[in-house]
Amino acid sequence: MQIEEVMPEQRVEGFVRKFDVRDWRDPELNLYLTLTRATDGEPPEKEKKPWKDPYDDPFPLYRKEPVIRPATPPIINVQHQVVKVLSYKDPRPLKQMVRDTLRCFRDHPRYTSTDPIREYQEVMACFQLRCAVMQWPDKHFSEMSEQEYEAMVELAAKHMTLTDCPAQEIVQLQVTTQAAFHFAMKELDQENSLRNAELSSTEQVILDTKVIDIRKYYETAEVLRERVIAYLMVYNKFVDPFAAAIQGGEKRMNLELEAALESVFPRKGFLYWMDLPKEEKMLQLQELAEVVTGVRVFNKYEGKGGQGFQLPNEVYEHDAVELGCAIQDTFEIVNTKIRAYSSSVMKYYQDMGVNHIFIKRLRDEISYQFQVALYLEPVREYLCEKQEAVLNLLEKSHGHLDRLSEIIGSYEVIPSDMVFPELRAIGAIHIAIAQEFRHLQARIKAATPLLKMAQNPFYRESPHTEKRLDIKRKNFLFLACEPPQVDCNRYEVTEDDCKAQFIPPNEVRAVMEKQPHIEYNGFCPVCFSRTNGILWKGDPDMGLVQTVDKKLYCFGDEDSQKRFLKAPCKYIADVAKLVLEMPQHVHLMNLEYSPAFYYLSIPKILETELVNESLPKDFGIQTEVHPWMCRWDRQELEQRKLEWQKLRTHFTQTDVSHFRRENITQTYPPKDMWTNTGISRFTNMPSQMKELHDLRGHLHNKMHSVRSTYEHTSVHNPWKEKPPPIHTFH
């Protein structure tokens, strides 16, 4: 059952696709990805007549001779492989293909009428191109001609301009959601890396602080204390991220940190702390950051400070509840639509057939809603799990705060051994909650476009009530409807070479504990293949089917289960064929990591740098407007001089850019002499000086610093002196 590569002679007849330049003119293009025609393995001289199923005649009343059905149907030789496994390689350089597609897309007449403008156009263009490559496997390598390549690019660009197409919007939903999640996580990792780098550099500066001159011993201790406060400032900005947004928030935080540090680590302690080994100072610095954070939280808890300090658990709870309510409301809307559309399909597909345009439209809208639900379910599970974890941490924090209040009581001085463990535990807990809050913000940022597209899809939705759906069905009757195509899956099939095992309902739980993953995201493969791509959720309580390769499948009814048990390879092959014809189901049925469809994986596309960053240029000539030519005619030179008098040379802005630019110059070169101010040279900047007062006297005297500013008012400029007189000799 595992899709693997086979020889060309083993492919299913009528499924190998050949390229035809006329294919992009398909009139049913708005039904999405009718990219090519299915032809034989080798292009025949004449087209073969379509094979007719003798067991299911679509027009029995118009035949003069009755169809004689044999007692037993013929044996179907179905191969395991129906999709050619492609290497991760493109017929042209990927960046060139994407740029050509975007250029064709932006030059298309319907580009300006596309509302809203598609997001992540590079990823969307890459996915459309690779769909075409998957459907033209024989043109996968470099033998693709320029005419074929241009037609493929034009087709991909035309698909991006489609409007009111649910199947196309499924792909847009997949690209937008996965790209938003990818870039949100990437931005979070970059923020954590920058914060860790800043903490590491500040920590290294603190560890390298030493007394060079014994006369500046106290001054060095003061410098060390300021650096420790700067380290604590970086640490607490992570715990209190909204302090910078409030006016005077950072100044208030700095004062709180100084007071908290003085209470747990007096100023004179830095005189002895400098002489400790680096390893011990590193451990104590980490402990000091957690203790100071715990002091701030305790003061906030006791109401003795922290007026502008927002605890991370408060903001986490607010944002988590808001996101949970939005997800729950969206789930209710999605489930209502799925039930309404599914009941309409079950009601009308027997009379209309699965190939009627009304059934196809409902099929694509059901798939869109299922995709929304599949993306929202992990976010909801993550939210419930993390909310429970944060509540457990908060209970532990309240326990430490209560014990600390009992220990301190009304005392003003408490031994550090009694309070430091509690303060450190409180600080570590709130730092962990702050980390979870950052992850929650990234999830909210990624889920925002998903919720927006779920509530307001970029296509005209069908009505959700049965009465209004009946009215819409009647309105579709005036459209030209093709006769229902022959469905070769309706008759009973014989057993094939693949074996499958039925797992009864009482053993499902034990099997699911060992292997919780169900193929096709739990959708019924038999219903999907027999109804031309209509999704039907399987029920694991009816029992599962396990194939030889230990993969599990669930089904919507007992009849589908029996059919799959007789010939699992046949239905697996049918699912692969339909998914190749409708690539929006690749991620919907969790096939993006299978060998056959790995080429269409959107996460793999996101890892590729599709478009280079624009590189700024100071000066770059694009065209040679003034070629060097020898002209000896003075009159002709004067005439060309008048023509070129007001002519400007064209310059490029970037190395790679899709936009047309005509700029004289890009930037001013930076200052490279002495200063970076408006005056280019010979500016004497004021210097800051700091001196320590009250260094002599009793040991317990508090020293304080005096800051002074020295401005150099000298106007002496040696470069502007008068040159020496020049002596002339007669």
C-alpha positions, 0 to 999 in steps of 0.5 A: 500500500505504500506508494513507491516508484514503479517502471513506466510499463506498470502505470495505470492506463489512462492516467499518465499525463502529457502536456498540451499547450491548449490545456490552459484554455479549459472552459471549466477552469474555475472549477479548479485545477483542470490542468491537463487531460488524461491520455495514454502512456504514449501519445497515440495516433488516434484517440481511443474510445472511452472505456464503458463499464458494462455493469452500470449503464448511465442510459439504460432506457435508450438502448435497444439491446439489453446489457447482459451482465456476467455472473462474476466481474473480471479481475482488476489488476490494480498497481500499487503505484499511480503517482510518479515519485518525483525528486525534489528538483524543478524543471527550471531554477525555482526562484526564476519560475516563481519570478516569472509566474508573479510577473505574469500574474501581475500583468494579468488583466484580472490582477487589479480586480482580485479582491483581496490581494492574495497573501504569500504570493511567492509560496502560492505561485510555487505550489501552483507550478509544482502541481503542474509539474506533478501532473506532467511527470514526463516534462519534469526535467530539463527537456521541457521546451520554452513554449511548454514552460511559458504555457505552464507559467501562464496557467499557474498565474491564471489560477492565481487570478481565479475568484469565487472558487472554493477549491482555489481558496482551500489552497490559499487557506493552507498557504496563508495558515502554514506561512503565518505559523511558520513566520510567527515561530521564526520571529519568536525564535529570533526574539529569543535568540536576540534576548539570549545574545543580549543577556550573554553579552551583558553577563560576559561584561559583568564577569570580566569586570575587575579592579585594575587600579586599587585607587578606583576600587569603589568606582569599579564596584559602582560600575559593576552594580550598574551593569548588574541592574542593566542585566536585571532590566533585560531579564525583567523586560521579558517578564513585563513586556508592556512596561516599554509601552507605558509612558515612564514604564522603564524608569519605574521598572528601573527604580523598582529593580534598584530597590529590590536589588538593595533589599537582597544584595546591598551595595557594599556586597559588590566590593567582595563579589568581584573577587569570586570565581567566574563560575560561581558568579555566573550561578549567583547572577542567574539566582539573583535575577530570579530572586529580584523577579520574585521580590517584584511579584511579592511586592505586587501581591502584598500591594506594596509596589508594582503599580505599572507591573502587569503579571504575566499570568494576568495577560496570559489568561486574558488573551487565552480566554479571548482566543478560546472564545473565538475558536469555539465560535468558529467551530460552531459555525463550521460544524453548522455548515458541514452538517448542512452541506453534507445533508444536501449532498446526501439528498441530491447526489443520487438524482444529479450524480457526483459530477453535477456542478451543484454537487461539486460546489458543495463538495469544495465548500465542505472541503474548505470547512473541513480544512478550517476545522483541521487547522483549528483543532490543534490550536484548541488542544494546545490552548487547553493543555497550556492553560491547564499547565499555567493554572498549575504553575499559578497554584504553586506560585500562590502557595509560595507567596502564602508561605513567604507572607507567613515567614516575613509577617511584620519583621523588617529583617529576615535571614536570607536562607528562609526567604531566598528559596521562596523568592527564587521559586516565585521568580522562576514560575513567573518567568516560565509563565512569561515564556508561555505568554510569548508562545501564546502571542505567536499562536494568536498571530498565526491564528488571526488570518485563519479565523478571518478566512474561516468567518469570511471566506473569499468566495460566495458561500452557499446558504446554510438552511435546507430551504434556501439550499433547495432554492439554489439547487433549482437555480442551477438547473438552467446550467448545461449539465453533462451526463454523469460519467461512468463510475467504475467503483460501484460494482463489487471488486474481487480480492487483490494481492493486498491483505488487510485485518479488521480490528473490532471496536473493543480492541480499537482503544488498545491499538490507538494507544500504540498508534494514534495516527489514522491515515487520511486524517480520519476520512473514509477512503472508499467514500472519497474515491466512489463519490468523486472527492466528497469528504466523509469523516470516518467513525473509529467506533465502528472498527478499524482496518489495518493493512500489512504496513501497519497503517490504520483506516476508518470508514463512514459505514459498514459497506465501505469497510467491507469494500476496503477489506476486499481490495485495499490497494484499489482504493488506495490507488483511487485516492492517490489519483483523485488527490493528484487531480485535486491537489487541494486535498494533499494537506487536507488528507495529511499526504504532504509527507508521503513519498508521492506528494512530498514535492507539494509540501507547503512546509518544505516550500516555506523552508526554501528562500523563494525571493532574495532580499532586495540589496540596497545599492549606492550607485549602479548603472543599468543601461549605457545611455551615452555610448562612446563614439568617435564623431569628427563633425563639429556641427553634429556634435553640437546637435547631439549636445543639445539633445543630451543636455537634459537627458538623465541616466537610468539607475537600478535600485536593487539587484532583484526587484519586480518593480520598475525604478528610475532613480538618480541615486539611491542613498547618501554615503555615510559620514566617514570623518570624525562625527556623524552630525550635520557638521562634517569635520572638526566638531568637539563633542561634550564629554561626560564625567562621573566622580564618586563623593564621600569616599573617605570616612566611616565604612558605613557612609554612603557614597554617591556619584556626581555627574558633570559635563565638559564642553570644549569651547576652543575654536582652535583648528590647526587645519585652518591656520594661515599658510606660511608666507611664500618668499619670492626671490628676485 
